[in-house]
Amino acid sequence: MYRQFVLAGGEKTYEEFRKIQNTYNQPSMDRLKYDLTYQKQAATNYAFNNWDTKVGILSLSAAEKNLLMWAHYADSHRGILIEFDSEHLFFNAANRTDAEFDFGMLTEVLYSKDRPKNHVEKTSPLEIILMLKTKSIEWIEEQEWRVYQLLENRDEEKIMRSETVHLFKLPPDCIKRVVVGCNMDLLNRKKVVDVVRANQKLQNVKIEQSVLGLDSFSLDYEPLPHIY
């Protein structure tokens, strides 16, 4: 049977179309078949492309006085640190799935020199989660903990700069302390204090400031002066 296919470059016969397909696709198929590194990368891409729109991650840290953490994630000590109560139900509200993984539970990140094993056609949901929760040992100083949550359980959804942001409500009573960075200016310090004190549900939250060690490269925390 004589068939024609309309492509961007004009009408093509089936045989011409097949040749074009082979030209562009065969090298990739050959590489997938014989290149082990390419296979592993394909498996990783396959896994994340199917899950990155389904799972959200809340990243936390146990390294509260780590100078690099403050520099990288708190705008060079101009931001804030929020301490949460890890025993609060918010961090222990498991909702088990078919993957037999407790979404909603505070989970410690694994650090390893080796990448988790994966297979293009066999990557299970549980294996994907293992891939998500494993980081290079180079990041071990972060002491990261995470809460994985299915985005379908979100409380709100917003579009920001063409990207969809999934929001989950954070109970005020799971917040224990707020620490302002040692480089935060006076105006922003006052804003932080005003926001906390204006919320009745945050009345028990401690407000402190970080100070640099005088004799060592370290941080310490102390109460904010009453001028705030």
PyRosetta script that sets phi, psi and omega in degrees:
from pyrosetta import init, pose_from_sequence

init()
pose = pose_from_sequence("MYRQFVLAGGEKTYEEFRKIQNTYNQPSMDRLKYDLTYQKQAATNYAFNNWDTKVGILSLSAAEKNLLMWAHYADSHRGILIEFDSEHLFFNAANRTDAEFDFGMLTEVLYSKDRPKNHVEKTSPLEIILMLKTKSIEWIEEQEWRVYQLLENRDEEKIMRSETVHLFKLPPDCIKRVVVGCNMDLLNRKKVVDVVRANQKLQNVKIEQSVLGLDSFSLDYEPLPHIY")
pose.set_psi(1, 136.2)
pose.set_omega(1, 179.8)
pose.set_phi(2, -92.6)
pose.set_psi(2, 118.0)
pose.set_omega(2, -178.8)
pose.set_phi(3, -123.4)
pose.set_psi(3, 150.9)
pose.set_omega(3, 178.4)
pose.set_phi(4, -124.3)
pose.set_psi(4, 149.3)
pose.set_omega(4, 179.1)
pose.set_phi(5, -131.2)
pose.set_psi(5, 132.9)
pose.set_omega(5, -179.4)
pose.set_phi(6, -91.7)
pose.set_psi(6, 116.2)
pose.set_omega(6, 177.6)
pose.set_phi(7, -113.7)
pose.set_psi(7, 179.3)
pose.set_omega(7, -177.8)
pose.set_phi(8, -60.5)
pose.set_psi(8, -30.4)
pose.set_omega(8, -177.2)
pose.set_phi(9, -90.6)
pose.set_psi(9, 9.3)
pose.set_omega(9, -179.1)
pose.set_phi(10, 113.2)
pose.set_psi(10, -174.9)
pose.set_omega(10, -178.2)
pose.set_phi(11, -71.3)
pose.set_psi(11, 139.6)
pose.set_omega(11, 178.8)
pose.set_phi(12, -130.5)
pose.set_psi(12, 145.5)
pose.set_omega(12, 173.1)
pose.set_phi(13, -76.0)
pose.set_psi(13, 166.1)
pose.set_omega(13, 179.8)
pose.set_phi(14, -60.0)
pose.set_psi(14, -40.9)
pose.set_omega(14, -179.0)
pose.set_phi(15, -64.4)
pose.set_psi(15, -40.8)
pose.set_omega(15, 177.7)
pose.set_phi(16, -66.1)
pose.set_psi(16, -39.4)
pose.set_omega(16, 178.4)
pose.set_phi(17, -63.3)
pose.set_psi(17, -42.5)
pose.set_omega(17, 179.9)
pose.set_phi(18, -62.4)
pose.set_psi(18, -40.1)
pose.set_omega(18, 179.1)
pose.set_phi(19, -64.4)
pose.set_psi(19, -40.1)
pose.set_omega(19, 178.0)
pose.set_phi(20, -63.1)
pose.set_psi(20, -44.6)
pose.set_omega(20, 179.1)
pose.set_phi(21, -59.8)
pose.set_psi(21, -44.8)
pose.set_omega(21, -179.5)
pose.set_phi(22, -63.6)
pose.set_psi(22, -38.0)
pose.set_omega(22, -178.4)
pose.set_phi(23, -61.6)
pose.set_psi(23, -42.3)
pose.set_omega(23, -175.6)
pose.set_phi(24, -90.1)
pose.set_psi(24, -32.7)
pose.set_omega(24, -173.1)
pose.set_phi(25, -94.6)
pose.set_psi(25, -31.9)
pose.set_omega(25, -174.6)
pose.set_phi(26, -60.7)
pose.set_psi(26, -42.8)
pose.set_omega(26, 177.9)
pose.set_phi(27, -57.5)
pose.set_psi(27, -40.0)
pose.set_omega(27, 179.3)
pose.set_phi(28, -66.8)
pose.set_psi(28, -39.5)
pose.set_omega(28, 179.4)
pose.set_phi(29, -65.7)
pose.set_psi(29, -41.4)
pose.set_omega(29, 178.3)
pose.set_phi(30, -63.8)
pose.set_psi(30, -41.6)
pose.set_omega(30, -179.9)
pose.set_phi(31, -65.4)
pose.set_psi(31, -41.6)
pose.set_omega(31, 179.1)
pose.set_phi(32, -61.5)
pose.set_psi(32, -33.4)
pose.set_omega(32, -176.3)
pose.set_phi(33, -77.0)
pose.set_psi(33, -36.2)
pose.set_omega(33, -171.6)
pose.set_phi(34, -113.5)
pose.set_psi(34, -18.2)
pose.set_omega(34, -175.8)
pose.set_phi(35, -96.7)
pose.set_psi(35, 107.2)
pose.set_omega(35, -176.7)
pose.set_phi(36, -63.3)
pose.set_psi(36, -40.8)
pose.set_omega(36, 179.5)
pose.set_phi(37, -62.1)
pose.set_psi(37, -41.7)
pose.set_omega(37, 179.1)
pose.set_phi(38, -65.7)
pose.set_psi(38, -36.8)
pose.set_omega(38, 177.7)
pose.set_phi(39, -60.7)
pose.set_psi(39, -46.0)
pose.set_omega(39, -178.9)
pose.set_phi(40, -64.1)
pose.set_psi(40, -40.7)
pose.set_omega(40, 179.3)
pose.set_phi(41, -66.3)
pose.set_psi(41, -39.1)
pose.set_omega(41, 178.3)
pose.set_phi(42, -63.6)
pose.set_psi(42, -39.0)
pose.set_omega(42, 179.1)
pose.set_phi(43, -64.4)
pose.set_psi(43, -43.2)
pose.set_omega(43, 179.5)
pose.set_phi(44, -64.0)
pose.set_psi(44, -45.0)
pose.set_omega(44, 179.4)
pose.set_phi(45, -61.8)
pose.set_psi(45, -41.9)
pose.set_omega(45, 179.9)
pose.set_phi(46, -60.9)
pose.set_psi(46, -45.0)
pose.set_omega(46, -177.9)
pose.set_phi(47, -63.4)
pose.set_psi(47, -49.7)
pose.set_omega(47, -175.2)
pose.set_phi(48, -72.8)
pose.set_psi(48, -32.5)
pose.set_omega(48, 178.1)
pose.set_phi(49, -64.7)
pose.set_psi(49, -25.8)
pose.set_omega(49, -180.0)
pose.set_phi(50, -91.8)
pose.set_psi(50, -13.7)
pose.set_omega(50, -175.9)
pose.set_phi(51, -120.5)
pose.set_psi(51, -15.6)
pose.set_omega(51, -175.7)
pose.set_phi(52, -69.1)
pose.set_psi(52, -14.7)
pose.set_omega(52, 176.1)
pose.set_phi(53, -99.7)
pose.set_psi(53, 4.3)
pose.set_omega(53, -176.7)
pose.set_phi(54, -115.8)
pose.set_psi(54, -26.5)
pose.set_omega(54, -173.2)
pose.set_phi(55, -120.7)
pose.set_psi(55, 131.3)
pose.set_omega(55, 175.0)
pose.set_phi(56, -107.0)
pose.set_psi(56, 154.0)
pose.set_omega(56, -177.4)
pose.set_phi(57, -129.8)
pose.set_psi(57, 125.6)
pose.set_omega(57, 170.6)
pose.set_phi(58, -97.9)
pose.set_psi(58, 114.8)
pose.set_omega(58, -177.0)
pose.set_phi(59, -98.7)
pose.set_psi(59, 128.4)
pose.set_omega(59, -179.8)
pose.set_phi(60, -128.9)
pose.set_psi(60, 173.0)
pose.set_omega(60, -178.4)
pose.set_phi(61, -142.6)
pose.set_psi(61, 145.7)
pose.set_omega(61, 174.8)
pose.set_phi(62, -95.8)
pose.set_psi(62, -2.4)
pose.set_omega(62, -177.3)
pose.set_phi(63, -95.0)
pose.set_psi(63, 71.1)
pose.set_omega(63, -171.3)
pose.set_phi(64, -67.8)
pose.set_psi(64, -25.1)
pose.set_omega(64, -176.9)
pose.set_phi(65, -112.6)
pose.set_psi(65, 22.4)
pose.set_omega(65, 178.8)
pose.set_phi(66, -77.0)
pose.set_psi(66, 121.1)
pose.set_omega(66, -176.0)
pose.set_phi(67, -61.3)
pose.set_psi(67, -39.1)
pose.set_omega(67, -179.9)
pose.set_phi(68, -67.6)
pose.set_psi(68, -37.3)
pose.set_omega(68, 177.9)
pose.set_phi(69, -62.2)
pose.set_psi(69, -43.8)
pose.set_omega(69, 177.4)
pose.set_phi(70, -64.2)
pose.set_psi(70, -39.0)
pose.set_omega(70, -179.0)
pose.set_phi(71, -68.9)
pose.set_psi(71, -43.3)
pose.set_omega(71, -174.6)
pose.set_phi(72, -80.9)
pose.set_psi(72, -40.6)
pose.set_omega(72, -171.1)
pose.set_phi(73, -107.3)
pose.set_psi(73, -7.2)
pose.set_omega(73, 179.7)
pose.set_phi(74, -125.3)
pose.set_psi(74, 37.6)
pose.set_omega(74, 172.1)
pose.set_phi(75, 52.3)
pose.set_psi(75, 51.1)
pose.set_omega(75, 178.3)
pose.set_phi(76, 54.9)
pose.set_psi(76, 49.2)
pose.set_omega(76, 176.2)
pose.set_phi(77, 72.0)
pose.set_psi(77, 14.8)
pose.set_omega(77, 176.1)
pose.set_phi(78, -98.1)
pose.set_psi(78, -3.2)
pose.set_omega(78, -179.6)
pose.set_phi(79, -99.0)
pose.set_psi(79, -154.8)
pose.set_omega(79, -178.5)
pose.set_phi(80, -130.5)
pose.set_psi(80, 160.8)
pose.set_omega(80, 171.9)
pose.set_phi(81, -116.0)
pose.set_psi(81, 134.9)
pose.set_omega(81, 177.3)
pose.set_phi(82, -116.4)
pose.set_psi(82, 123.9)
pose.set_omega(82, 177.3)
pose.set_phi(83, -94.5)
pose.set_psi(83, 130.1)
pose.set_omega(83, 179.3)
pose.set_phi(84, -109.1)
pose.set_psi(84, 156.2)
pose.set_omega(84, 174.5)
pose.set_phi(85, -85.4)
pose.set_psi(85, 106.2)
pose.set_omega(85, -175.7)
pose.set_phi(86, -67.5)
pose.set_psi(86, -15.2)
pose.set_omega(86, 179.8)
pose.set_phi(87, -87.4)
pose.set_psi(87, -6.8)
pose.set_omega(87, -177.7)
pose.set_phi(88, -65.4)
pose.set_psi(88, 149.5)
pose.set_omega(88, -178.7)
pose.set_phi(89, -58.2)
pose.set_psi(89, -30.0)
pose.set_omega(89, -179.2)
pose.set_phi(90, -56.8)
pose.set_psi(90, -34.7)
pose.set_omega(90, -178.4)
pose.set_phi(91, -96.0)
pose.set_psi(91, 5.4)
pose.set_omega(91, -178.8)
pose.set_phi(92, -137.0)
pose.set_psi(92, 28.8)
pose.set_omega(92, -179.0)
pose.set_phi(93, -97.5)
pose.set_psi(93, 78.5)
pose.set_omega(93, -176.0)
pose.set_phi(94, -68.3)
pose.set_psi(94, 136.0)
pose.set_omega(94, 169.6)
pose.set_phi(95, -131.1)
pose.set_psi(95, 98.1)
pose.set_omega(95, -173.8)
pose.set_phi(96, -70.4)
pose.set_psi(96, 145.4)
pose.set_omega(96, 179.9)
pose.set_phi(97, -119.6)
pose.set_psi(97, -177.2)
pose.set_omega(97, 176.6)
pose.set_phi(98, -62.1)
pose.set_psi(98, -20.0)
pose.set_omega(98, 179.0)
pose.set_phi(99, -78.8)
pose.set_psi(99, -2.3)
pose.set_omega(99, -177.8)
pose.set_phi(100, 56.2)
pose.set_psi(100, 38.5)
pose.set_omega(100, 176.9)
pose.set_phi(101, -119.0)
pose.set_psi(101, 134.0)
pose.set_omega(101, -177.5)
pose.set_phi(102, -82.9)
pose.set_psi(102, 86.3)
pose.set_omega(102, 171.6)
pose.set_phi(103, -64.5)
pose.set_psi(103, 143.4)
pose.set_omega(103, -179.1)
pose.set_phi(104, 94.4)
pose.set_psi(104, -1.6)
pose.set_omega(104, -179.4)
pose.set_phi(105, -103.9)
pose.set_psi(105, 139.7)
pose.set_omega(105, 174.8)
pose.set_phi(106, -65.8)
pose.set_psi(106, 123.5)
pose.set_omega(106, -172.2)
pose.set_phi(107, -130.3)
pose.set_psi(107, 133.3)
pose.set_omega(107, 180.0)
pose.set_phi(108, -78.1)
pose.set_psi(108, 136.0)
pose.set_omega(108, 178.3)
pose.set_phi(109, -73.8)
pose.set_psi(109, 141.5)
pose.set_omega(109, 177.3)
pose.set_phi(110, -94.4)
pose.set_psi(110, 138.7)
pose.set_omega(110, 178.1)
pose.set_phi(111, -115.7)
pose.set_psi(111, 132.4)
pose.set_omega(111, -174.0)
pose.set_phi(112, -149.7)
pose.set_psi(112, 153.8)
pose.set_omega(112, 172.9)
pose.set_phi(113, -80.0)
pose.set_psi(113, -20.0)
pose.set_omega(113, -175.4)
pose.set_phi(114, -110.7)
pose.set_psi(114, 144.3)
pose.set_omega(114, 175.3)
pose.set_phi(115, -75.9)
pose.set_psi(115, 148.0)
pose.set_omega(115, 175.7)
pose.set_phi(116, -62.2)
pose.set_psi(116, 145.1)
pose.set_omega(116, 178.4)
pose.set_phi(117, -71.2)
pose.set_psi(117, 143.2)
pose.set_omega(117, 177.7)
pose.set_phi(118, -151.9)
pose.set_psi(118, 158.7)
pose.set_omega(118, -178.7)
pose.set_phi(119, -134.6)
pose.set_psi(119, 141.0)
pose.set_omega(119, -174.6)
pose.set_phi(120, -55.5)
pose.set_psi(120, -47.5)
pose.set_omega(120, -171.8)
pose.set_phi(121, -98.2)
pose.set_psi(121, -3.9)
pose.set_omega(121, -172.3)
pose.set_phi(122, -121.3)
pose.set_psi(122, 5.5)
pose.set_omega(122, -174.0)
pose.set_phi(123, -65.5)
pose.set_psi(123, 114.0)
pose.set_omega(123, -178.4)
pose.set_phi(124, -87.6)
pose.set_psi(124, 162.9)
pose.set_omega(124, 177.2)
pose.set_phi(125, -55.7)
pose.set_psi(125, -39.2)
pose.set_omega(125, -179.2)
pose.set_phi(126, -67.6)
pose.set_psi(126, -36.6)
pose.set_omega(126, 177.5)
pose.set_phi(127, -67.8)
pose.set_psi(127, -34.6)
pose.set_omega(127, 178.0)
pose.set_phi(128, -64.7)
pose.set_psi(128, -42.4)
pose.set_omega(128, 177.5)
pose.set_phi(129, -61.9)
pose.set_psi(129, -39.3)
pose.set_omega(129, 177.8)
pose.set_phi(130, -61.7)
pose.set_psi(130, -40.0)
pose.set_omega(130, 176.9)
pose.set_phi(131, -63.5)
pose.set_psi(131, -40.4)
pose.set_omega(131, -178.0)
pose.set_phi(132, -67.1)
pose.set_psi(132, -35.5)
pose.set_omega(132, -173.1)
pose.set_phi(133, -94.1)
pose.set_psi(133, 6.3)
pose.set_omega(133, 179.2)
pose.set_phi(134, -110.5)
pose.set_psi(134, 127.7)
pose.set_omega(134, 179.4)
pose.set_phi(135, -125.0)
pose.set_psi(135, 163.4)
pose.set_omega(135, 176.6)
pose.set_phi(136, -60.6)
pose.set_psi(136, 144.8)
pose.set_omega(136, -179.8)
pose.set_phi(137, -62.2)
pose.set_psi(137, -16.6)
pose.set_omega(137, 177.9)
pose.set_phi(138, -61.9)
pose.set_psi(138, -22.0)
pose.set_omega(138, -177.0)
pose.set_phi(139, -98.0)
pose.set_psi(139, 12.1)
pose.set_omega(139, -171.8)
pose.set_phi(140, -62.4)
pose.set_psi(140, -26.2)
pose.set_omega(140, -179.5)
pose.set_phi(141, -65.9)
pose.set_psi(141, -17.0)
pose.set_omega(141, 179.5)
pose.set_phi(142, -71.7)
pose.set_psi(142, -23.8)
pose.set_omega(142, -178.2)
pose.set_phi(143, 48.3)
pose.set_psi(143, 53.7)
pose.set_omega(143, -172.5)
pose.set_phi(144, -79.8)
pose.set_psi(144, 140.5)
pose.set_omega(144, 170.5)
pose.set_phi(145, -124.2)
pose.set_psi(145, 149.8)
pose.set_omega(145, -177.0)
pose.set_phi(146, -135.5)
pose.set_psi(146, 155.6)
pose.set_omega(146, 167.6)
pose.set_phi(147, -119.5)
pose.set_psi(147, 118.4)
pose.set_omega(147, 176.8)
pose.set_phi(148, -92.8)
pose.set_psi(148, 135.9)
pose.set_omega(148, -179.3)
pose.set_phi(149, -141.7)
pose.set_psi(149, 140.9)
pose.set_omega(149, 176.4)
pose.set_phi(150, -71.8)
pose.set_psi(150, 128.3)
pose.set_omega(150, -175.9)
pose.set_phi(151, -64.8)
pose.set_psi(151, -19.7)
pose.set_omega(151, 177.6)
pose.set_phi(152, -66.7)
pose.set_psi(152, -15.8)
pose.set_omega(152, 179.1)
pose.set_phi(153, -92.9)
pose.set_psi(153, 8.6)
pose.set_omega(153, -177.1)
pose.set_phi(154, -59.8)
pose.set_psi(154, 155.4)
pose.set_omega(154, 176.7)
pose.set_phi(155, -92.1)
pose.set_psi(155, -26.1)
pose.set_omega(155, -177.4)
pose.set_phi(156, -154.6)
pose.set_psi(156, 155.1)
pose.set_omega(156, 179.9)
pose.set_phi(157, -135.2)
pose.set_psi(157, 132.0)
pose.set_omega(157, 179.8)
pose.set_phi(158, -132.4)
pose.set_psi(158, 151.5)
pose.set_omega(158, 175.2)
pose.set_phi(159, -103.8)
pose.set_psi(159, 118.8)
pose.set_omega(159, 179.6)
pose.set_phi(160, -128.9)
pose.set_psi(160, 118.6)
pose.set_omega(160, -179.6)
pose.set_phi(161, 53.2)
pose.set_psi(161, 46.8)
pose.set_omega(161, 177.5)
pose.set_phi(162, 69.6)
pose.set_psi(162, 4.3)
pose.set_omega(162, 177.8)
pose.set_phi(163, -109.2)
pose.set_psi(163, 144.9)
pose.set_omega(163, 179.0)
pose.set_phi(164, -88.1)
pose.set_psi(164, 125.4)
pose.set_omega(164, 179.5)
pose.set_phi(165, -109.6)
pose.set_psi(165, 125.9)
pose.set_omega(165, -179.4)
pose.set_phi(166, -101.3)
pose.set_psi(166, 123.1)
pose.set_omega(166, -173.9)
pose.set_phi(167, -111.7)
pose.set_psi(167, 138.3)
pose.set_omega(167, 176.5)
pose.set_phi(168, -120.2)
pose.set_psi(168, 136.1)
pose.set_omega(168, 179.7)
pose.set_phi(169, -70.1)
pose.set_psi(169, 133.5)
pose.set_omega(169, 180.0)
pose.set_phi(170, -106.2)
pose.set_psi(170, 117.4)
pose.set_omega(170, -179.8)
pose.set_phi(171, -61.2)
pose.set_psi(171, 128.4)
pose.set_omega(171, -179.2)
pose.set_phi(172, -58.3)
pose.set_psi(172, -32.7)
pose.set_omega(172, -175.8)
pose.set_phi(173, -76.4)
pose.set_psi(173, 1.8)
pose.set_omega(173, 174.6)
pose.set_phi(174, -92.6)
pose.set_psi(174, -1.9)
pose.set_omega(174, 178.5)
pose.set_phi(175, -93.5)
pose.set_psi(175, 127.2)
pose.set_omega(175, -177.4)
pose.set_phi(176, -105.0)
pose.set_psi(176, -35.9)
pose.set_omega(176, -172.7)
pose.set_phi(177, -156.0)
pose.set_psi(177, 148.4)
pose.set_omega(177, 173.6)
pose.set_phi(178, -125.2)
pose.set_psi(178, 128.5)
pose.set_omega(178, 179.8)
pose.set_phi(179, -118.6)
pose.set_psi(179, 124.1)
pose.set_omega(179, 178.1)
pose.set_phi(180, -88.8)
pose.set_psi(180, 143.3)
pose.set_omega(180, -178.5)
pose.set_phi(181, -67.7)
pose.set_psi(181, 153.1)
pose.set_omega(181, -176.9)
pose.set_phi(182, -66.5)
pose.set_psi(182, -18.6)
pose.set_omega(182, 179.2)
pose.set_phi(183, -101.1)
pose.set_psi(183, 6.3)
pose.set_omega(183, 179.2)
pose.set_phi(184, -71.6)
pose.set_psi(184, 135.2)
pose.set_omega(184, -179.0)
pose.set_phi(185, -73.7)
pose.set_psi(185, 165.3)
pose.set_omega(185, -174.4)
pose.set_phi(186, -61.9)
pose.set_psi(186, -38.5)
pose.set_omega(186, -178.6)
pose.set_phi(187, -62.9)
pose.set_psi(187, -46.4)
pose.set_omega(187, -179.6)
pose.set_phi(188, -70.2)
pose.set_psi(188, -32.1)
pose.set_omega(188, 175.0)
pose.set_phi(189, -60.9)
pose.set_psi(189, -44.4)
pose.set_omega(189, 179.3)
pose.set_phi(190, -63.8)
pose.set_psi(190, -38.1)
pose.set_omega(190, 178.6)
pose.set_phi(191, -62.0)
pose.set_psi(191, -42.5)
pose.set_omega(191, 179.3)
pose.set_phi(192, -62.1)
pose.set_psi(192, -47.3)
pose.set_omega(192, -179.6)
pose.set_phi(193, -61.4)
pose.set_psi(193, -43.8)
pose.set_omega(193, -178.6)
pose.set_phi(194, -62.9)
pose.set_psi(194, -41.2)
pose.set_omega(194, -179.7)
pose.set_phi(195, -63.7)
pose.set_psi(195, -43.9)
pose.set_omega(195, -178.6)
pose.set_phi(196, -67.7)
pose.set_psi(196, -46.4)
pose.set_omega(196, -175.9)
pose.set_phi(197, -72.2)
pose.set_psi(197, -23.2)
pose.set_omega(197, -179.2)
pose.set_phi(198, -78.2)
pose.set_psi(198, -13.6)
pose.set_omega(198, -178.4)
pose.set_phi(199, -101.7)
pose.set_psi(199, 114.1)
pose.set_omega(199, -178.4)
pose.set_phi(200, -58.1)
pose.set_psi(200, -30.8)
pose.set_omega(200, -177.9)
pose.set_phi(201, -76.4)
pose.set_psi(201, -5.4)
pose.set_omega(201, -179.7)
pose.set_phi(202, -113.2)
pose.set_psi(202, 15.5)
pose.set_omega(202, -175.0)
pose.set_phi(203, -62.9)
pose.set_psi(203, -26.2)
pose.set_omega(203, -179.0)
pose.set_phi(204, -91.4)
pose.set_psi(204, 3.1)
pose.set_omega(204, -179.2)
pose.set_phi(205, -78.4)
pose.set_psi(205, 128.4)
pose.set_omega(205, 176.4)
pose.set_phi(206, -77.7)
pose.set_psi(206, 142.4)
pose.set_omega(206, 176.6)
pose.set_phi(207, -119.6)
pose.set_psi(207, 120.3)
pose.set_omega(207, -178.0)
pose.set_phi(208, -131.0)
pose.set_psi(208, 172.7)
pose.set_omega(208, 175.2)
pose.set_phi(209, -127.0)
pose.set_psi(209, 150.1)
pose.set_omega(209, 177.4)
pose.set_phi(210, -91.3)
pose.set_psi(210, 147.4)
pose.set_omega(210, 177.6)
pose.set_phi(211, -133.8)
pose.set_psi(211, 143.6)
pose.set_omega(211, 179.8)
pose.set_phi(212, -79.4)
pose.set_psi(212, 142.4)
pose.set_omega(212, 177.6)
pose.set_phi(213, -65.2)
pose.set_psi(213, 141.6)
pose.set_omega(213, -179.4)
pose.set_phi(214, -81.6)
pose.set_psi(214, -31.4)
pose.set_omega(214, -175.2)
pose.set_phi(215, -110.8)
pose.set_psi(215, -1.5)
pose.set_omega(215, -179.1)
pose.set_phi(216, -152.0)
pose.set_psi(216, 162.3)
pose.set_omega(216, 175.7)
pose.set_phi(217, -81.0)
pose.set_psi(217, 86.1)
pose.set_omega(217, -174.6)
pose.set_phi(218, -151.5)
pose.set_psi(218, 172.1)
pose.set_omega(218, 176.9)
pose.set_phi(219, -124.4)
pose.set_psi(219, 148.6)
pose.set_omega(219, 170.7)
pose.set_phi(220, -136.8)
pose.set_psi(220, 162.1)
pose.set_omega(220, 179.9)
pose.set_phi(221, -119.4)
pose.set_psi(221, 144.4)
pose.set_omega(221, 178.8)
pose.set_phi(222, -146.2)
pose.set_psi(222, 158.7)
pose.set_omega(222, 179.6)
pose.set_phi(223, -61.5)
pose.set_psi(223, 148.2)
pose.set_omega(223, 175.4)
pose.set_phi(224, -69.3)
pose.set_psi(224, 144.6)
pose.set_omega(224, 176.7)
pose.set_phi(225, -62.6)
pose.set_psi(225, 157.5)
pose.set_omega(225, -176.4)
pose.set_phi(226, -68.3)
pose.set_psi(226, -10.7)
pose.set_omega(226, -179.2)
pose.set_phi(227, -63.4)
pose.set_psi(227, -16.6)
pose.set_omega(227, 178.2)
pose.set_phi(228, -90.1)
pose.dump_pdb("model.pdb")
